[in-house]
Structure formats: structure tokens, C-alpha cells
């Protein structure tokens, strides 16, 4: 590979590393994963470095050992061969070296040189051109002339040689070659073991790293979980870290923070609840104020209306009484006039023509006949005016705050009298059928005016509902199923407390689902905008429940009409009887 | 093999070789002059003989004189086993190799019947024969030669050009009992009129008119001493001279060659019955006739064959005795 290519490759490698680094930065990894990776890397690097160091140390130790063995062997050979070498006892030297030949796996070569450096014997005792040489061997010459041991690593052997001399006089030299195969094999084994350990290190390293990372990150994860719980608003669980290190201190601080937060939050919630209660109270008070205001307004209106009606009734009642009271006299007088006319006719057969003409002109017989009818009609009319006035006086009892012992049926009938014109047929619908199922009710101590207002509200709502319901129906349908309001009363002496129950039932559309819950809420109305104030039922509910300690409820289902049930306790009427 | 094992082997080998060297020293010290004495030989025989006693009637025992008994026994034993296996008809069922440190001991062991067969060059064979009554029955072609002589040589670059130049110098001989390394060259030089004087070492001073000599104890050492210029010349057997690589031989100068003598003789103990001697003789003569026999002979120190003693063996022995007398005078 050329230098340029190498450079490009290196740049490419660097870019690759940078890309990897950026990707590493981009991707979100858990701390445990990162720690596992780092610790695994550290373990692998440590094992690798240790193995390399071990191999190097083993190599040095093995070389040192081989060197020491060479020295020991040279010492032994020197002791053994120095005398034979001095004698140049080649037979001994060759026998000796020949004896060593069997150990060639360890001793790869061995040579004995005389003082001139000639080879005298070697391991092979090879006579051809080696032994019995006239000329000196360069190695032998060098060894014979040196004063120290010469070591040389060559191929698969270590050559060690030294001069054999006594008192500065060299007798010759010896050189041995020790096989380094065992050393190489040993180093190869060590290297292979090292590589094996390096290869296996991830198997041990990864679980160890995972364990270590878990050991480190578990408290952090607990802390993270605690933080998440805290973020979700769970202040009940604290972080438990028993490591007794900085993390446990951090966890303790965290827990203290959680406890303080929890206390503050509790305080805040309490304050919030108090504030909410106060708000509710204020709201309720405001509602009550508005209701009271409305009631006052209504009461004032009704009072004014009552006074007006009472005044009108009183004022109308007197003239009507005059008319009604004098009608009898008028009837009597008319009877006397008729008897007189009859006497005239009986006594005077021949009437003057002018009189006869006048009789004919005024059609006296018709007058005689019609006058009776007129008088009867006037009698009926004045009676009816008197009833109306009576009803107006009954209804105008709204302003009466005191309780009275009254007949409930009178209140109902007075209300019906007022609403009589609404029950009659109109252009949009036929007349609303009214069914009264009055029971035998005792007199009831109550506030008659407000109670009549309740009946007015309930009956008006029933009429409104039936009118609204009639708009979508055909005349035939209206004929088959006429609009009906049924008023039922009954006495429940065995109830607790004994009470009278008034049910006002219509066969209108019924109350829609969901509306029932808010039915008695102030300002809630299902009527079109501008038609209802939403206060009728609310006021009625307060009148029944607060003023009379009774119950106001309803039964309704879509398409099956609505029945309002008024339940009023029957209290003792003794004091009122008196 | 690890270092410890190696060192153990080395120590054992060293001990073995050292013992051999010590034996050599003892031999040299005890036999400055051959003075055969059966009584003395008998006294010396026992410590060196084989450790386990075998029935001499059914065992054929081969013997040799050496400083390296293990090596000898290793070389001789297969040959001895073969002889025993082939001599069952004569009542031989077993074989043994025994080594003696010197001539006297060998003679004693032969005389006592401890050793049946003994192989050596003419000079020691003659001495042993005189001492023990052993008789030569065949010639042995050791190292492939039937006869040999001594070569006195020096380095070609030496200032010794002739035997005359050896005066005042030291010549290396092999051993006191060596035929080619002592008897023949010593007798040769003496017959040439040289005055010889044994020296304690190669560095010893030598009178101008005298040829000094030392024993190197080995032919190879003699060669080395010449090459090393430790001695002026050396005398070795012709077959050993031929072992010198040609390249080195070319750089040597031959100063003299002695007369030839049989390479080795097969000596038989007088205790061996005649029918066994005849069986042994016949067996040895036929060994080189088969491949298996040749291989056996080759392992037996490269012996080419055994043959009958030359017709002039009597004359040879007489000449040998003459030379022996010359040496004995030395």
C-alpha cells in the first residue's frame, strides 16, 4: 500500500471514529450500558496489557532461565573438560560430547576447541572436514581469546561459549547451543493462553461489568425512579440506598427534599381546600343572596300583585255585590212590572193605538222573554265575578308570611282558576284536559301564598311543556292522545311524618336525560331563551323544603310525561282550629 | 528433555567417563613395563569382572581390555549372544562379555577360564598368550583390514621433514600396550638407531639427540596433538590414519611407515574344550558368508571377517617377540 493510500485510509478511519462518536453522542443510552461498555473495555484492556506484560515477563524470565542454564552447563562442562582439554584428550572429549548427543532435544550443538581455536570435538563428532581440521575455527578462535562468556541468540537456539583458561592461560574453548524450542513453545503457550484469556475476558468481563455497572447504577436508577415518582406527584415512597457513600448522602438529601415537598404540598393542599371551601361558601352565599334577592323581588312582585289584586278584588267586589244584591230586587221588580203589564192587558182589551204601536215596536213579548234571560245571565255573571274575585283574594295571599290552616284543594282550584284561560283551546292546540283526583285531605297548616305559587309554577310548567309538545304533533294525534294534566291528592297519615301528597302529572315529552340533576338548580331552564327565568322550580323547591319541611320530587322518562310530587307534612291544627 | 534431566544425564555420563579416565590412569601407572605375573593378574581381576556369575561350562565369555567397559560391552554383547545361540550343540547356552583394565588382568581371567575368547592386536595378544597360555585360532579383520602398519606423521607445515628432525622433539604414542601405537613405531625407531626417552608430558624438554615420546592414550588424541603442534609427530595405525579426513590428511606429512602385522588375533582360553574351539572356529569363519553374519560383523567394530592365521604367523610371532624384546628394553 502506498503512503498516500495509507494516509487516506487513516483519514477515513478518523472520520469513521468521528462518525461513531457523533452517533454515540446522538443516541441515548443508559448509564448502565455505558458503564458496562467502559468497564468491559477496561477489563479487556487490562487483561490484554497484563497478558502482554506477562508474556514479556515470561519471555525475559525464560531467557534468563535459559541463560542461567547455559551458564550452569558451561560451568559444568568447564569443570569436566578443562583437564581433558589441557591434555587434549580428544578421545575423552569426543566420548563426552558423543554422550551428550542423546540430549539434542535440549542441546542443539556443542563444540570443544583447542587453544588455537581448532575444533577438537563436537556433538556430532563429524570427522568430515570438521574434526581433525588443521585450521582454526573462527568461532573457536574468538572464544579462546575472549575472557568472558559470549551469548548469542540464533534461530531456534542460544549459543553460549567461553574460553577455558587457568591463570590467564587458555586451554581452549567450549560452545554449546541450547534449544529455544521449548522456550518458544512455552512463550507460544503463554501467548495462546493470553489470547484465550483475552478472548474469554468478555465472557467474564461483561457479566462482571454488568454487575459492577448495576452496583454503581442501581442506586442512581433508584434515585431516577424516585425523581420520576416525584415528578408524577408520588411523595409517599422514599429512595432507599444503603451504599453508605456519596450516593446514599444524595439519596438522604433527596428524601429530605421529598419530605419537605410533601409537607409543603400538604400545607398547600390544606390551604387550597380551605380556600376552595371558602370559595364554595362564598359561591353558595352568593347564590343564596341571589336567590334571596330573586325571592325578595318575586315576593315583592307577588306582594304588590297581591295587594293590587286584593285591592281590585275588593273594589270590584263591592260594585259586583251591589249589582248582584240588587239583581234580586231587579228580578222582583221586573216580575212586578210584568204582573202589572199582564193586569193592563187583562183589564184593557183595547189598548190605545199609540200604546199598541209602541208594544209592537219594542217587541214587548220578546223583552218579557229575554229580560228573564238577561237577569239570569247577569246573575250568573255577577256570581262568576264574585268567584273570580274570591280566587284573586285567595291567590293574593302570597304576602302572607304567617301560617294558616287551609284547604289545599282551595289553593289548587284558585290557581286553576287563574290559569283557566291557558287551559282552553287555542289556535295551536285543543283544550288541555284536566283531571282531578282529589282525595280526602285534612286541613293543612302552611304558608298559603307561597304554596299557591308552587302550584302555579308546577301547573304553568306542565302547560308550557304540553304546549311545546303539541307543536310537533298532528291534530289526529292530539285527538287520540289529548294533552292532559292530572292532579291527584292523597292523605298519608301513616307516613313519617304524616303528610299530604299532591301529584301534578302531565303527559308531555318528559324531562331529558341529564337535565334532571340540575332541575332544581337556580337559573336552570329547558325553555327557550326569554321564556323562563330558571327560578320557578328552584324557588318552589326552597318553599317546599325550607318553609314547609316537605319534599319536592319528580318522576319522568322521555316521552312518558312528568310527574311532580309535593309532600307536605301535616302538623297539628289545634291552635288554628281555635 | 528438560534441563534437570539433562544435567542428571550429563552428571551420570561425566561420572562414567571420569571413572574410565581414572581406570586409564591406573592402568598406565600400574603397567609402566609389562611384567606378566599370573598371581598379580588374578588378584586384579575380580573387581572389574562382570557382576553376575554365570555357569562357565555353559557360557561363552568374550573379553577385551579397555578403559570404556560400557562401550565395549555394548559392542560385544550382540556378537557374543549370536555365538552362544549358534554353539548350543556344544553345550553353550549363554553368553557374557567381560572387560579387563589391563593385560595382566586379562591374562589372569583367560588363564582361570573366566574369559573364553579375547580379541586384540598381535603385541598384547602375544603378551596375554605368554601369561595365560591362550592360543590364537583366527585372524580378525577389524575395521575391514587384515593387516596394518604404523604411520609416523606430522603436519605438512612442520619443520620436521624426516625422522631425523624428530630428535629433540616429542612423538605421541597411543598406549603402552598398543601394537601400532607403541610397539611398532618404538621398535621401528629403535631399529633406525634413534634414542628414545619417555617424557611426562608433551611440553617436557628433550635432549637434542633423543626422540622423546609421550602416551596420548588414544590414536585420535595423537592426531590432535600433531595438529595442535603439541608434539612433533605422532604414530598411529594405518587404518586410523585413513580415518583422518582427506583434506586434513593432505596437510600432513608421513615421516615413516613400519612393517605390517595382522590386524587382530582371536585368542582362545586354554580352558575351552577342543570341540568348542573347533566349533567356534568354524562358526567365525562362516560368519561373513551370510548377510546376517556380515551385519553382525559390521556391528562388531566393523569386522570384515575372520580367517585363518596367515601361514607366516609363526614368523610373525617371532618377529613380534623380537620387537617385544626391543620394547621391553625401553
Interface residues (C-beta under 8 A of the other chain):
Chain A: X69 X72 X73 X76 X80 X84 X87 X88 X89 X90 X91 X92 X94 X95 X96 X99 X100 X102 X103 X105 X106 X107 X114 X115 X116 X118 X120 X127 X128 X129 X130 X131 X132 X133 X134 X182
Chain B: X1 X2 X3 X6 X7 X9 X10 X11 X13 X14 X16 X17 X18 X20 X21 X68 X71 X155 X157 X216 X217 X218 X220 X221 X223 X224 X225 X227 X228 X230 X243 X244 X245 X247 X248 X251
